[in-house]
Amino acid sequence: MSSIFSRIYNGEIPGYFIARNEEFFAILDINPLTMGHVLVIPIVETDYLFDLDAEFLARYMAFTQKIAKAIKAVIDCKRVGVAVIGLEVPHAHIHLVPINHVGDINFEKAKLSPGESEIKNTCELIAQAFTSLD
């Protein structure tokens, strides 16, 4: 069975896409730690990030860096924090979380429950910033 991320990518489950190419995609987390929390995911289903070959991983990080710059361009934050946990979904993914304090990236804290209009607006702003970086 496909992972939840593959199902989102294939349109079986709705997702708020920031960007995608032939190897990777980025979606807004609908239960974010902070607004602008994005998941960056390789299309290929790999359970463990560091099982990816070095050249692929380098392209993945370059895509992720561009997403982080787009987040920083539109979300008021000191940094865009990075986390790779991978225990909850067996499909490698990187969390990009806008942070102002170290506690903002604590995955044990309660998640936000933004409304659909806030999610759509945030997604559109980050997607536009991503496109403008080309």
N, CA, C and O atoms as CSV, one atom per row, in Angstrom:
chain,resi,resn,atom,element,x,y,z
A,1,MET,N,N,0.841,-1.183,0.000
A,1,MET,CA,C,0.000,0.000,0.000
A,1,MET,C,C,0.890,1.251,0.000
A,1,MET,O,O,1.928,1.293,0.660
A,2,SER,N,N,0.471,2.237,-0.733
A,2,SER,CA,C,1.206,3.496,-0.816
A,2,SER,C,C,1.173,4.236,0.510
A,2,SER,O,O,0.221,4.119,1.281
A,3,SER,N,N,2.225,4.999,0.761
A,3,SER,CA,C,2.246,5.828,1.970
A,3,SER,C,C,1.230,6.958,1.830
A,3,SER,O,O,0.752,7.247,0.733
A,4,ILE,N,N,0.913,7.585,2.945
A,4,ILE,CA,C,-0.009,8.724,2.911
A,4,ILE,C,C,0.551,9.836,2.024
A,4,ILE,O,O,-0.213,10.543,1.366
A,5,PHE,N,N,1.880,9.998,1.999
A,5,PHE,CA,C,2.474,11.037,1.163
A,5,PHE,C,C,2.327,10.707,-0.321
A,5,PHE,O,O,2.053,11.596,-1.127
A,6,SER,N,N,2.507,9.447,-0.687
A,6,SER,CA,C,2.304,9.046,-2.084
A,6,SER,C,C,0.847,9.224,-2.478
A,6,SER,O,O,0.548,9.622,-3.604
A,7,ARG,N,N,-0.043,8.934,-1.569
A,7,ARG,CA,C,-1.469,9.103,-1.852
A,7,ARG,C,C,-1.809,10.577,-2.039
A,7,ARG,O,O,-2.631,10.916,-2.890
A,8,ILE,N,N,-1.188,11.457,-1.258
A,8,ILE,CA,C,-1.393,12.896,-1.449
A,8,ILE,C,C,-0.830,13.315,-2.805
A,8,ILE,O,O,-1.500,14.008,-3.571
A,9,TYR,N,N,0.399,12.896,-3.101
A,9,TYR,CA,C,1.035,13.250,-4.370
A,9,TYR,C,C,0.192,12.798,-5.559
A,9,TYR,O,O,0.074,13.523,-6.547
A,10,ASN,N,N,-0.399,11.596,-5.469
A,10,ASN,CA,C,-1.199,11.041,-6.562
A,10,ASN,C,C,-2.628,11.568,-6.604
A,10,ASN,O,O,-3.407,11.161,-7.465
A,11,GLY,N,N,-2.987,12.472,-5.683
A,11,GLY,CA,C,-4.319,13.074,-5.694
A,11,GLY,C,C,-5.406,12.228,-5.056
A,11,GLY,O,O,-6.586,12.559,-5.171
A,12,GLU,N,N,-5.040,11.148,-4.388
A,12,GLU,CA,C,-6.017,10.298,-3.720
A,12,GLU,C,C,-6.511,10.934,-2.430
A,12,GLU,O,O,-7.628,10.672,-1.983
A,13,ILE,N,N,-5.670,11.770,-1.837
A,13,ILE,CA,C,-5.976,12.506,-0.613
A,13,ILE,C,C,-5.623,13.960,-0.903
A,13,ILE,O,O,-4.603,14.228,-1.537
A,14,PRO,N,N,-6.446,14.903,-0.453
A,14,PRO,CA,C,-6.102,16.305,-0.731
A,14,PRO,C,C,-4.820,16.733,-0.031
A,14,PRO,O,O,-4.483,16.233,1.042
A,15,GLY,N,N,-4.120,17.660,-0.652
A,15,GLY,CA,C,-2.905,18.212,-0.084
A,15,GLY,C,C,-2.743,19.649,-0.536
A,15,GLY,O,O,-3.279,20.045,-1.572
A,16,TYR,N,N,-2.018,20.418,0.224
A,16,TYR,CA,C,-1.760,21.822,-0.089
A,16,TYR,C,C,-0.320,21.929,-0.595
A,16,TYR,O,O,0.624,22.058,0.185
A,17,PHE,N,N,-0.180,21.871,-1.911
A,17,PHE,CA,C,1.128,21.816,-2.547
A,17,PHE,C,C,1.779,23.186,-2.626
A,17,PHE,O,O,1.185,24.152,-3.105
A,18,ILE,N,N,3.004,23.245,-2.148
A,18,ILE,CA,C,3.836,24.436,-2.266
A,18,ILE,C,C,4.575,24.381,-3.593
A,18,ILE,O,O,4.600,25.360,-4.339
A,19,ALA,N,N,5.176,23.232,-3.886
A,19,ALA,CA,C,5.951,23.050,-5.106
A,19,ALA,C,C,6.137,21.559,-5.361
A,19,ALA,O,O,5.992,20.729,-4.464
A,20,ARG,N,N,6.460,21.249,-6.609
A,20,ARG,CA,C,6.796,19.870,-6.962
A,20,ARG,C,C,7.609,19.871,-8.243
A,20,ARG,O,O,7.493,20.763,-9.084
A,21,ASN,N,N,8.431,18.847,-8.361
A,21,ASN,CA,C,9.151,18.606,-9.603
A,21,ASN,C,C,9.144,17.102,-9.846
A,21,ASN,O,O,8.330,16.387,-9.262
A,22,GLU,N,N,10.039,16.614,-10.700
A,22,GLU,CA,C,10.028,15.188,-11.044
A,22,GLU,C,C,10.561,14.296,-9.923
A,22,GLU,O,O,10.412,13.076,-9.995
A,23,GLU,N,N,11.177,14.872,-8.890
A,23,GLU,CA,C,11.751,14.056,-7.816
A,23,GLU,C,C,11.184,14.329,-6.427
A,23,GLU,O,O,11.180,13.442,-5.574
A,24,PHE,N,N,10.700,15.567,-6.194
A,24,PHE,CA,C,10.312,15.971,-4.843
A,24,PHE,C,C,9.043,16.810,-4.869
A,24,PHE,O,O,8.657,17.360,-5.900
A,25,PHE,N,N,8.409,16.893,-3.708
A,25,PHE,CA,C,7.290,17.818,-3.556
A,25,PHE,C,C,7.259,18.341,-2.126
A,25,PHE,O,O,7.810,17.739,-1.204
A,26,ALA,N,N,6.600,19.474,-1.978
A,26,ALA,CA,C,6.479,20.101,-0.657
A,26,ALA,C,C,5.017,20.436,-0.428
A,26,ALA,O,O,4.347,20.998,-1.295
A,27,ILE,N,N,4.534,20.082,0.754
A,27,ILE,CA,C,3.145,20.358,1.120
A,27,ILE,C,C,3.102,21.044,2.477
A,27,ILE,O,O,3.970,20.848,3.328
A,28,LEU,N,N,2.076,21.844,2.648
A,28,LEU,CA,C,1.866,22.487,3.936
A,28,LEU,C,C,1.320,21.455,4.909
A,28,LEU,O,O,0.410,20.699,4.567
A,29,ASP,N,N,1.860,21.418,6.105
A,29,ASP,CA,C,1.352,20.531,7.154
A,29,ASP,C,C,0.017,21.104,7.622
A,29,ASP,O,O,-0.053,22.276,7.992
A,30,ILE,N,N,-1.039,20.297,7.610
A,30,ILE,CA,C,-2.369,20.806,7.993
A,30,ILE,C,C,-2.573,20.830,9.504
A,30,ILE,O,O,-3.541,21.421,9.984
A,31,ASN,N,N,-1.682,20.201,10.257
A,31,ASN,CA,C,-1.672,20.282,11.717
A,31,ASN,C,C,-0.284,20.722,12.146
A,31,ASN,O,O,0.476,19.945,12.724
A,32,PRO,N,N,0.041,21.981,11.855
A,32,PRO,CA,C,1.417,22.448,12.018
A,32,PRO,C,C,1.810,22.744,13.460
A,32,PRO,O,O,0.965,22.968,14.327
A,33,LEU,N,N,3.128,22.737,13.685
A,33,LEU,CA,C,3.656,23.225,14.952
A,33,LEU,C,C,3.532,24.740,14.999
A,33,LEU,O,O,3.175,25.310,16.030
A,34,THR,N,N,3.831,25.394,13.870
A,34,THR,CA,C,3.646,26.833,13.687
A,34,THR,C,C,3.120,27.027,12.268
A,34,THR,O,O,3.305,26.159,11.415
A,35,MET,N,N,2.465,28.162,12.011
A,35,MET,CA,C,1.976,28.396,10.652
A,35,MET,C,C,3.163,28.484,9.701
A,35,MET,O,O,4.166,29.137,9.987
A,36,GLY,N,N,3.022,27.813,8.570
A,36,GLY,CA,C,4.091,27.762,7.594
A,36,GLY,C,C,4.921,26.494,7.687
A,36,GLY,O,O,5.905,26.350,6.962
A,37,HIS,N,N,4.545,25.569,8.563
A,37,HIS,CA,C,5.223,24.269,8.716
A,37,HIS,C,C,4.995,23.473,7.427
A,37,HIS,O,O,3.859,23.189,7.048
A,38,VAL,N,N,6.093,23.124,6.769
A,38,VAL,CA,C,6.036,22.447,5.480
A,38,VAL,C,C,6.754,21.109,5.564
A,38,VAL,O,O,7.756,20.970,6.266
A,39,LEU,N,N,6.229,20.128,4.838
A,39,LEU,CA,C,6.879,18.827,4.697
A,39,LEU,C,C,7.467,18.742,3.295
A,39,LEU,O,O,6.770,19.004,2.314
A,40,VAL,N,N,8.734,18.381,3.193
A,40,VAL,CA,C,9.398,18.231,1.904
A,40,VAL,C,C,9.691,16.741,1.728
A,40,VAL,O,O,10.334,16.118,2.572
A,41,ILE,N,N,9.205,16.178,0.611
A,41,ILE,CA,C,9.126,14.732,0.485
A,41,ILE,C,C,9.671,14.276,-0.866
A,41,ILE,O,O,9.334,14.865,-1.893
A,42,PRO,N,N,10.503,13.242,-0.883
A,42,PRO,CA,C,10.882,12.668,-2.174
A,42,PRO,C,C,9.705,11.850,-2.720
A,42,PRO,O,O,8.966,11.235,-1.951
A,43,ILE,N,N,9.535,11.845,-4.012
A,43,ILE,CA,C,8.445,11.059,-4.600
A,43,ILE,C,C,8.694,9.571,-4.379
A,43,ILE,O,O,7.761,8.822,-4.087
A,44,VAL,N,N,9.927,9.147,-4.514
A,44,VAL,CA,C,10.261,7.749,-4.278
A,44,VAL,C,C,10.016,7.422,-2.802
A,44,VAL,O,O,10.416,8.177,-1.916
A,45,GLU,N,N,9.362,6.301,-2.553
A,45,GLU,CA,C,9.082,5.889,-1.173
A,45,GLU,C,C,10.319,5.211,-0.586
A,45,GLU,O,O,10.684,4.100,-0.971
A,46,THR,N,N,10.940,5.898,0.337
A,46,THR,CA,C,12.089,5.379,1.074
A,46,THR,C,C,11.806,5.639,2.544
A,46,THR,O,O,11.468,6.758,2.929
A,47,ASP,N,N,11.943,4.619,3.353
A,47,ASP,CA,C,11.614,4.758,4.770
A,47,ASP,C,C,12.595,5.646,5.524
A,47,ASP,O,O,12.188,6.396,6.411
A,48,TYR,N,N,13.882,5.574,5.185
A,48,TYR,CA,C,14.912,6.250,5.960
A,48,TYR,C,C,15.680,7.217,5.075
A,48,TYR,O,O,16.269,6.821,4.070
A,49,LEU,N,N,15.669,8.480,5.454
A,49,LEU,CA,C,16.290,9.541,4.669
A,49,LEU,C,C,17.715,9.202,4.258
A,49,LEU,O,O,18.094,9.423,3.108
A,50,PHE,N,N,18.497,8.677,5.166
A,50,PHE,CA,C,19.904,8.459,4.889
A,50,PHE,C,C,20.190,7.164,4.128
A,50,PHE,O,O,21.347,6.781,3.961
A,51,ASP,N,N,19.128,6.492,3.667
A,51,ASP,CA,C,19.280,5.387,2.717
A,51,ASP,C,C,19.325,5.913,1.283
A,51,ASP,O,O,19.677,5.174,0.363
A,52,LEU,N,N,18.968,7.194,1.085
A,52,LEU,CA,C,19.017,7.796,-0.251
A,52,LEU,C,C,20.475,7.973,-0.664
A,52,LEU,O,O,21.331,8.269,0.170
A,53,ASP,N,N,20.756,7.791,-1.964
A,53,ASP,CA,C,22.149,7.952,-2.395
A,53,ASP,C,C,22.555,9.425,-2.314
A,53,ASP,O,O,21.708,10.318,-2.335
A,54,ALA,N,N,23.849,9.658,-2.221
A,54,ALA,CA,C,24.391,10.987,-1.940
A,54,ALA,C,C,23.990,12.029,-2.982
A,54,ALA,O,O,23.673,13.161,-2.617
A,55,GLU,N,N,23.996,11.683,-4.250
A,55,GLU,CA,C,23.639,12.652,-5.293
A,55,GLU,C,C,22.162,13.036,-5.209
A,55,GLU,O,O,21.810,14.206,-5.354
A,56,PHE,N,N,21.310,12.053,-4.978
A,56,PHE,CA,C,19.877,12.316,-4.826
A,56,PHE,C,C,19.645,13.176,-3.592
A,56,PHE,O,O,18.867,14.129,-3.626
A,57,LEU,N,N,20.325,12.833,-2.502
A,57,LEU,CA,C,20.189,13.578,-1.255
A,57,LEU,C,C,20.638,15.031,-1.435
A,57,LEU,O,O,20.038,15.936,-0.855
A,58,ALA,N,N,21.668,15.261,-2.218
A,58,ALA,CA,C,22.123,16.630,-2.483
A,58,ALA,C,C,21.046,17.421,-3.239
A,58,ALA,O,O,20.798,18.584,-2.918
A,59,ARG,N,N,20.414,16.809,-4.224
A,59,ARG,CA,C,19.317,17.483,-4.959
A,59,ARG,C,C,18.127,17.732,-4.031
A,59,ARG,O,O,17.479,18.776,-4.107
A,60,TYR,N,N,17.850,16.781,-3.171
A,60,TYR,CA,C,16.763,16.900,-2.201
A,60,TYR,C,C,17.013,18.097,-1.272
A,60,TYR,O,O,16.106,18.883,-1.000
A,61,MET,N,N,18.243,18.220,-0.795
A,61,MET,CA,C,18.566,19.332,0.100
A,61,MET,C,C,18.507,20.678,-0.629
A,61,MET,O,O,18.107,21.680,-0.036
A,62,ALA,N,N,18.896,20.713,-1.897
A,62,ALA,CA,C,18.806,21.957,-2.672
A,62,ALA,C,C,17.346,22.376,-2.838
A,62,ALA,O,O,17.024,23.558,-2.722
A,63,PHE,N,N,16.467,21.421,-3.109
A,63,PHE,CA,C,15.028,21.701,-3.214
A,63,PHE,C,C,14.498,22.187,-1.861
A,63,PHE,O,O,13.736,23.152,-1.795
A,64,THR,N,N,14.906,21.516,-0.799
A,64,THR,CA,C,14.486,21.868,0.556
A,64,THR,C,C,14.961,23.272,0.932
A,64,THR,O,O,14.222,24.033,1.556
A,65,GLN,N,N,16.184,23.611,0.555
A,65,GLN,CA,C,16.716,24.944,0.836
A,65,GLN,C,C,15.863,26.026,0.171
A,65,GLN,O,O,15.586,27.060,0.779
A,66,LYS,N,N,15.457,25.794,-1.047
A,66,LYS,CA,C,14.629,26.774,-1.758
A,66,LYS,C,C,13.265,26.924,-1.078
A,66,LYS,O,O,12.735,28.031,-0.981
A,67,ILE,N,N,12.705,25.822,-0.613
A,67,ILE,CA,C,11.431,25.882,0.123
A,67,ILE,C,C,11.627,26.697,1.402
A,67,ILE,O,O,10.803,27.551,1.728
A,68,ALA,N,N,12.720,26.432,2.130
A,68,ALA,CA,C,13.002,27.169,3.375
A,68,ALA,C,C,13.123,28.663,3.109
A,68,ALA,O,O,12.615,29.468,3.890
A,69,LYS,N,N,13.776,29.044,2.036
A,69,LYS,CA,C,13.894,30.462,1.686
A,69,LYS,C,C,12.529,31.071,1.377
A,69,LYS,O,O,12.268,32.220,1.731
A,70,ALA,N,N,11.668,30.314,0.727
A,70,ALA,CA,C,10.314,30.803,0.431
A,70,ALA,C,C,9.519,30.988,1.722
A,70,ALA,O,O,8.808,31.981,1.876
A,71,ILE,N,N,9.636,30.045,2.642
A,71,ILE,CA,C,8.953,30.169,3.941
A,71,ILE,C,C,9.434,31.431,4.651
A,71,ILE,O,O,8.624,32.232,5.119
A,72,LYS,N,N,10.737,31.605,4.729
A,72,LYS,CA,C,11.326,32.749,5.440
A,72,LYS,C,C,10.907,34.068,4.801
A,72,LYS,O,O,10.809,35.083,5.490
A,73,ALA,N,N,10.660,34.065,3.501
A,73,ALA,CA,C,10.260,35.279,2.794
A,73,ALA,C,C,8.862,35.749,3.178
A,73,ALA,O,O,8.561,36.938,3.073
A,74,VAL,N,N,7.997,34.822,3.625
A,74,VAL,CA,C,6.603,35.218,3.882
A,74,VAL,C,C,6.129,35.016,5.318
A,74,VAL,O,O,5.091,35.552,5.705
A,75,ILE,N,N,6.862,34.262,6.097
A,75,ILE,CA,C,6.469,34.011,7.487
A,75,ILE,C,C,7.426,34.782,8.397
A,75,ILE,O,O,8.643,34.686,8.244
A,76,ASP,N,N,6.880,35.538,9.333
A,76,ASP,CA,C,7.692,36.298,10.275
A,76,ASP,C,C,8.307,35.334,11.283
A,76,ASP,O,O,7.636,34.875,12.208
A,77,CYS,N,N,9.599,35.032,11.093
A,77,CYS,CA,C,10.293,34.101,11.981
A,77,CYS,C,C,11.781,34.424,11.982
A,77,CYS,O,O,12.296,35.047,11.054
A,78,LYS,N,N,12.465,33.990,13.041
A,78,LYS,CA,C,13.911,34.183,13.116
A,78,LYS,C,C,14.653,33.183,12.241
A,78,LYS,O,O,15.664,33.520,11.625
A,79,ARG,N,N,14.158,31.973,12.188
A,79,ARG,CA,C,14.788,30.898,11.432
A,79,ARG,C,C,13.699,29.972,10.889
A,79,ARG,O,O,12.538,30.026,11.294
A,80,VAL,N,N,14.124,29.127,9.959
A,80,VAL,CA,C,13.301,27.998,9.560
A,80,VAL,C,C,14.035,26.775,10.095
A,80,VAL,O,O,15.101,26.402,9.606
A,81,GLY,N,N,13.436,26.165,11.107
A,81,GLY,CA,C,14.030,24.983,11.723
A,81,GLY,C,C,13.837,23.760,10.844
A,81,GLY,O,O,12.903,23.691,10.045
A,82,VAL,N,N,14.733,22.802,11.003
A,82,VAL,CA,C,14.717,21.578,10.203
A,82,VAL,C,C,14.672,20.380,11.142
A,82,VAL,O,O,15.420,20.310,12.118
A,83,ALA,N,N,13.787,19.443,10.833
A,83,ALA,CA,C,13.721,18.211,11.620
A,83,ALA,C,C,13.488,17.025,10.692
A,83,ALA,O,O,12.686,17.085,9.760
A,84,VAL,N,N,14.206,15.959,10.973
A,84,VAL,CA,C,13.998,14.689,10.287
A,84,VAL,C,C,13.735,13.681,11.387
A,84,VAL,O,O,14.627,13.333,12.161
A,85,ILE,N,N,12.504,13.220,11.442
A,85,ILE,CA,C,12.144,12.269,12.491
A,85,ILE,C,C,11.790,10.935,11.851
A,85,ILE,O,O,12.465,9.932,12.084
A,86,GLY,N,N,10.742,10.922,11.051
A,86,GLY,CA,C,10.429,9.760,10.243
A,86,GLY,C,C,9.865,8.561,10.966
A,86,GLY,O,O,9.834,7.466,10.405
A,87,LEU,N,N,9.422,8.734,12.182
A,87,LEU,CA,C,8.859,7.586,12.898
A,87,LEU,C,C,7.374,7.413,12.623
A,87,LEU,O,O,6.859,6.296,12.684
A,88,GLU,N,N,6.683,8.497,12.321
A,88,GLU,CA,C,5.231,8.445,12.190
A,88,GLU,C,C,4.750,7.995,10.813
A,88,GLU,O,O,3.640,7.474,10.694
A,89,VAL,N,N,5.554,8.183,9.780
A,89,VAL,CA,C,5.204,7.775,8.420
A,89,VAL,C,C,6.431,7.101,7.806
A,89,VAL,O,O,7.509,7.695,7.806
A,90,PRO,N,N,6.299,5.882,7.284
A,90,PRO,CA,C,7.461,5.195,6.719
A,90,PRO,C,C,7.785,5.672,5.298
A,90,PRO,O,O,7.907,4.869,4.373
A,91,HIS,N,N,7.921,6.972,5.148
A,91,HIS,CA,C,8.272,7.590,3.860
A,91,HIS,C,C,9.097,8.818,4.240
A,91,HIS,O,O,8.577,9.753,4.849
A,92,ALA,N,N,10.369,8.815,3.886
A,92,ALA,CA,C,11.288,9.885,4.274
A,92,ALA,C,C,10.679,11.256,4.008
A,92,ALA,O,O,10.045,11.475,2.976
A,93,HIS,N,N,10.877,12.173,4.946
A,93,HIS,CA,C,10.400,13.550,4.767
A,93,HIS,C,C,11.138,14.467,5.729
A,93,HIS,O,O,11.599,14.054,6.792
A,94,ILE,N,N,11.232,15.722,5.319
A,94,ILE,CA,C,11.889,16.745,6.116
A,94,ILE,C,C,10.837,17.758,6.550
A,94,ILE,O,O,10.048,18.237,5.736
A,95,HIS,N,N,10.835,18.078,7.836
A,95,HIS,CA,C,9.967,19.126,8.373
A,95,HIS,C,C,10.720,20.450,8.315
A,95,HIS,O,O,11.862,20.534,8.767
A,96,LEU,N,N,10.098,21.467,7.771
A,96,LEU,CA,C,10.606,22.832,7.824
A,96,LEU,C,C,9.624,23.632,8.658
A,96,LEU,O,O,8.460,23.780,8.285
A,97,VAL,N,N,10.089,24.146,9.783
A,97,VAL,CA,C,9.200,24.794,10.741
A,97,VAL,C,C,9.698,26.216,11.027
A,97,VAL,O,O,10.812,26.395,11.520
A,98,PRO,N,N,8.880,27.223,10.720
A,98,PRO,CA,C,9.268,28.590,11.090
A,98,PRO,C,C,9.351,28.694,12.612
A,98,PRO,O,O,8.413,28.322,13.316
A,99,ILE,N,N,10.478,29.202,13.115
A,99,ILE,CA,C,10.660,29.270,14.563
A,99,ILE,C,C,11.178,30.635,15.008
A,99,ILE,O,O,11.905,31.316,14.285
A,100,ASN,N,N,10.785,31.003,16.203
A,100,ASN,CA,C,11.317,32.178,16.890
A,100,ASN,C,C,11.990,31.782,18.200
A,100,ASN,O,O,12.795,32.533,18.750
A,101,HIS,N,N,11.650,30.594,18.690
A,101,HIS,CA,C,12.198,30.048,19.930
A,101,HIS,C,C,12.409,28.555,19.725
A,101,HIS,O,O,11.711,27.942,18.917
A,102,VAL,N,N,13.348,27.963,20.431
A,102,VAL,CA,C,13.646,26.551,20.273
A,102,VAL,C,C,12.408,25.680,20.544
A,102,VAL,O,O,12.247,24.630,19.922
A,103,GLY,N,N,11.545,26.105,21.456
A,103,GLY,CA,C,10.344,25.334,21.773
A,103,GLY,C,C,9.338,25.270,20.635
A,103,GLY,O,O,8.424,24.446,20.666
A,104,ASP,N,N,9.489,26.125,19.633
A,104,ASP,CA,C,8.568,26.113,18.491
A,104,ASP,C,C,8.679,24.830,17.672
A,104,ASP,O,O,7.763,24.493,16.922
A,105,ILE,N,N,9.786,24.118,17.811
A,105,ILE,CA,C,9.985,22.900,17.020
A,105,ILE,C,C,9.913,21.637,17.898
A,105,ILE,O,O,10.508,20.607,17.581
A,106,ASN,N,N,9.180,21.747,18.987
A,106,ASN,CA,C,8.956,20.630,19.900
A,106,ASN,C,C,7.754,19.827,19.399
A,106,ASN,O,O,6.618,20.299,19.458
A,107,PHE,N,N,8.005,18.627,18.911
A,107,PHE,CA,C,6.945,17.800,18.320
A,107,PHE,C,C,6.019,17.181,19.359
A,107,PHE,O,O,5.032,16.538,18.999
A,108,GLU,N,N,6.322,17.363,20.644
A,108,GLU,CA,C,5.444,16.859,21.696
A,108,GLU,C,C,4.387,17.883,22.105
A,108,GLU,O,O,3.448,17.549,22.827
A,109,LYS,N,N,4.535,19.125,21.649
A,109,LYS,CA,C,3.545,20.149,22.004
A,109,LYS,C,C,2.298,20.009,21.122
A,109,LYS,O,O,2.327,19.363,20.075
A,110,ALA,N,N,1.220,20.623,21.569
A,110,ALA,CA,C,-0.032,20.577,20.815
A,110,ALA,C,C,0.139,21.241,19.460
A,110,ALA,O,O,0.784,22.283,19.340
A,111,LYS,N,N,-0.449,20.624,18.443
A,111,LYS,CA,C,-0.400,21.167,17.093
A,111,LYS,C,C,-1.474,22.236,16.933
A,111,LYS,O,O,-2.468,22.244,17.659
A,112,LEU,N,N,-1.267,23.123,15.992
A,112,LEU,CA,C,-2.279,24.130,15.660
A,112,LEU,C,C,-3.385,23.484,14.829
A,112,LEU,O,O,-3.177,22.444,14.204
A,113,SER,N,N,-4.540,24.097,14.828
A,113,SER,CA,C,-5.658,23.645,13.997
A,113,SER,C,C,-6.181,24.830,13.192
A,113,SER,O,O,-7.266,25.343,13.467
A,114,PRO,N,N,-5.403,25.265,12.190
A,114,PRO,CA,C,-5.837,26.434,11.415
A,114,PRO,C,C,-7.045,26.118,10.540
A,114,PRO,O,O,-7.278,24.970,10.162
A,115,GLY,N,N,-7.799,27.156,10.231
A,115,GLY,CA,C,-8.936,27.002,9.334
A,115,GLY,C,C,-8.461,26.847,7.901
A,115,GLY,O,O,-7.315,27.154,7.572
A,116,GLU,N,N,-9.362,26.365,7.056
A,116,GLU,CA,C,-8.995,26.109,5.665
A,116,GLU,C,C,-8.553,27.372,4.935
A,116,GLU,O,O,-7.630,27.316,4.123
A,117,SER,N,N,-9.189,28.506,5.205
A,117,SER,CA,C,-8.790,29.733,4.517
A,117,SER,C,C,-7.376,30.150,4.916
A,117,SER,O,O,-6.616,30.629,4.074
A,118,GLU,N,N,-7.011,29.976,6.191
A,118,GLU,CA,C,-5.660,30.301,6.628
A,118,GLU,C,C,-4.639,29.359,5.994
A,118,GLU,O,O,-3.555,29.784,5.596
A,119,ILE,N,N,-4.992,28.082,5.905
A,119,ILE,CA,C,-4.109,27.106,5.272
A,119,ILE,C,C,-3.906,27.463,3.799
A,119,ILE,O,O,-2.772,27.516,3.323
A,120,LYS,N,N,-4.992,27.706,3.085
A,120,LYS,CA,C,-4.897,28.037,1.656
A,120,LYS,C,C,-4.088,29.308,1.430
A,120,LYS,O,O,-3.249,29.358,0.530
A,121,ASN,N,N,-4.332,30.325,2.233
A,121,ASN,CA,C,-3.614,31.584,2.083
A,121,ASN,C,C,-2.120,31.393,2.336
A,121,ASN,O,O,-1.295,31.887,1.568
A,122,THR,N,N,-1.771,30.692,3.392
A,122,THR,CA,C,-0.365,30.437,3.706
A,122,THR,C,C,0.293,29.634,2.590
A,122,THR,O,O,1.418,29.928,2.187
A,123,CYS,N,N,-0.403,28.632,2.097
A,123,CYS,CA,C,0.116,27.806,1.011
A,123,CYS,C,C,0.384,28.655,-0.231
A,123,CYS,O,O,1.444,28.544,-0.848
A,124,GLU,N,N,-0.568,29.490,-0.590
A,124,GLU,CA,C,-0.414,30.338,-1.776
A,124,GLU,C,C,0.752,31.303,-1.628
A,124,GLU,O,O,1.517,31.497,-2.573
A,125,LEU,N,N,0.899,31.912,-0.451
A,125,LEU,CA,C,1.991,32.860,-0.231
A,125,LEU,C,C,3.362,32.187,-0.352
A,125,LEU,O,O,4.269,32.726,-0.985
A,126,ILE,N,N,3.505,31.019,0.253
A,126,ILE,CA,C,4.788,30.319,0.189
A,126,ILE,C,C,5.051,29.831,-1.236
A,126,ILE,O,O,6.180,29.909,-1.720
A,127,ALA,N,N,4.019,29.330,-1.903
A,127,ALA,CA,C,4.169,28.860,-3.287
A,127,ALA,C,C,4.593,30.007,-4.197
A,127,ALA,O,O,5.455,29.826,-5.056
A,128,GLN,N,N,4.003,31.174,-4.021
A,128,GLN,CA,C,4.384,32.341,-4.836
A,128,GLN,C,C,5.827,32.745,-4.553
A,128,GLN,O,O,6.575,33.064,-5.477
A,129,ALA,N,N,6.214,32.731,-3.304
A,129,ALA,CA,C,7.595,33.072,-2.959
A,129,ALA,C,C,8.564,32.066,-3.560
A,129,ALA,O,O,9.635,32.442,-4.037
A,130,PHE,N,N,8.196,30.790,-3.541
A,130,PHE,CA,C,9.025,29.747,-4.135
A,130,PHE,C,C,9.224,30.010,-5.626
A,130,PHE,O,O,10.345,29.949,-6.133
A,131,THR,N,N,8.137,30.301,-6.314
A,131,THR,CA,C,8.194,30.557,-7.755
A,131,THR,C,C,9.041,31.789,-8.071
A,131,THR,O,O,9.760,31.809,-9.070
A,132,SER,N,N,8.958,32.810,-7.226
A,132,SER,CA,C,9.713,34.019,-7.470
A,132,SER,C,C,11.224,33.832,-7.273
A,132,SER,O,O,12.012,34.672,-7.706
A,133,LEU,N,N,11.626,32.740,-6.625
A,133,LEU,CA,C,13.048,32.458,-6.418
A,133,LEU,C,C,13.720,31.884,-7.659
A,133,LEU,O,O,14.946,31.785,-7.706
A,134,ASP,N,N,12.939,31.506,-8.656
A,134,ASP,CA,C,13.530,30.945,-9.909
A,134,ASP,C,C,14.326,31.961,-10.660
A,134,ASP,O,O,14.879,31.655,-11.716
